Amino acid sequence: MRPTSRALSSFLLSVLAFTCAVSTGAAAQQAAPAAHANKPAIVGASKPATTSGNSTASNGDDDATAAPVKIKPMRDPALYRTEVTLTSQGDNERRAATARGLGQVIVKLTGNVQAVGNPVIRKAMPSAQSYVSDAKTETAASDSEGNTAVGGAPIYKTTMSLAYDPVAVDALIAGAGLKYWTGIRPKPILWLAIDDGRGARLVTGQQINVVKPLAQRGLERGLRFLLPAGSAVEQSALASILALNASALQTLTARYGNDAQLVGKIYRANGGWTGDWVLSQAGVELSRWTFSDPDARRVIASGADTSADAIAQRDAVYLSIGAAGSYMIDIAGVDNQAEFVKVMAYLQRLAIVKHVTVVEAAPDHLRLLMDLGLGPTGFRMIIATDDVLVPLSTPDAPVTPPPAPGSDDAALGLPPPPPSNVPRYGLK
């Protein structure tokens, strides 16, 4: 039942006296190989791996030497999918797993491992389920090494396969002020020599399991690597690999229709293991670094992170989803206090909304001034994933902000002149 005229007038007066501020502290962070006779082996896996240890990277002059590259953002649907292992079957764990999955996807799409700490991204985590476009759950038995029903009593693990809405996720990344790492990414040829004390050997496509830690970490960062076939000519290039002579290996890389390569050597040192790495593309060195750790698997995996960092730093761009700023919207159908609270609570929950001010409350609409981390196009992308607001008309109008404190209009209590063509939304 609709409220009486007197009740509605009382409600509208109370709304006009209400201002809701949402402070999010939004951060201002900022080719597939051609076919050929000897195909490289694609290094890939489906489970995540972690790396740690002491590393040193020498990237100081990389930006100065790297040729500028103009990259057009392109989506790779695979980057919006991930798998998360559940620790229990409860609803809370499933919600938490969905948030973890969203964080993994954000890292892959931005190339920035710190992206999940962005205030806007953190604010979006409790509502991560609204970004999911598809979810499947699978339970399988495995032993402690991940082998299905092998090695004694099986361990039953439940995995959620999650796909996230590309439009909504892209808008979230833009609203957080993060760069987007395009889905068109190089697949570096991995020229890796490992010396365990019995002499250095080239890792080829026949030893994919040796570099499984690097492959797992690479997938987690949205980067795939290729292994050479191990021909006699490639075996004879072992000295160049040990010398980290990337230019000498460029010809061999080109035979695979590729121009990106990661050259590394891993060897025993100081009671543990050390890995020296050089990443280059088209003859330009992108990064050079060293990583040491007691665990050889972590040293092998260390080739992935800095590779992803270097390529993302070069290729990531800001998405054009409208400029951040203040925008007016009208919301129809807000006729009582419960509906008003629903609208304001919803806007307060949105990660890209920094501040909301009630400008006008009339019988046919509620007018709000929103301070957004992106433009109205991005705002519409975000709300399309929820079941609260629906666009009724979508012009992007210029905004006249409320009178500044101390101004004549403010002193007289005059409202700002209404903008024309204010976008209009309705409650679902």
Buried (B, 14 or more C-beta within 10 A) or exposed (E): EEEEEEEBEEBBEEBBEEEBEBEBEBBEBEEEBEEEEEEBBBBBBEEBBEBEBEBEBEBEEBEEEBEEEEBEBEBBEEBBBBBBEBEEEEEEBBBBBBBBBBBBBBBBBBBBBEBBEBBBBBBBBEBBBBBBBEBEEEEEEBBEEEEEEEEEEBEEBBBBBBBBBBBBBBBBBBBBBBBBBBBBBBBBBBBBBBBEEEEBBBBBBEBBEBBBBBBBBBBBBBBBBBBBBBEEEBEEBBEBBBEBBBEBBBEBBBBBBBBBBBBBBBBEEEEBBBBBBBBBBEEBBBBBBBBBBEBBBBBBBBBBBBBBBBBBBBBBEEBEBBEBBBBBBBBBBBBBBEBBEBBBEBBBBBBBBBBBBBBBBEEEBBBBBBBBBBBBBBBBBBBBBBEBBEBBEBEBBEBBEBBEEEEEEEEEEEEBEEBEEBBBBBBE
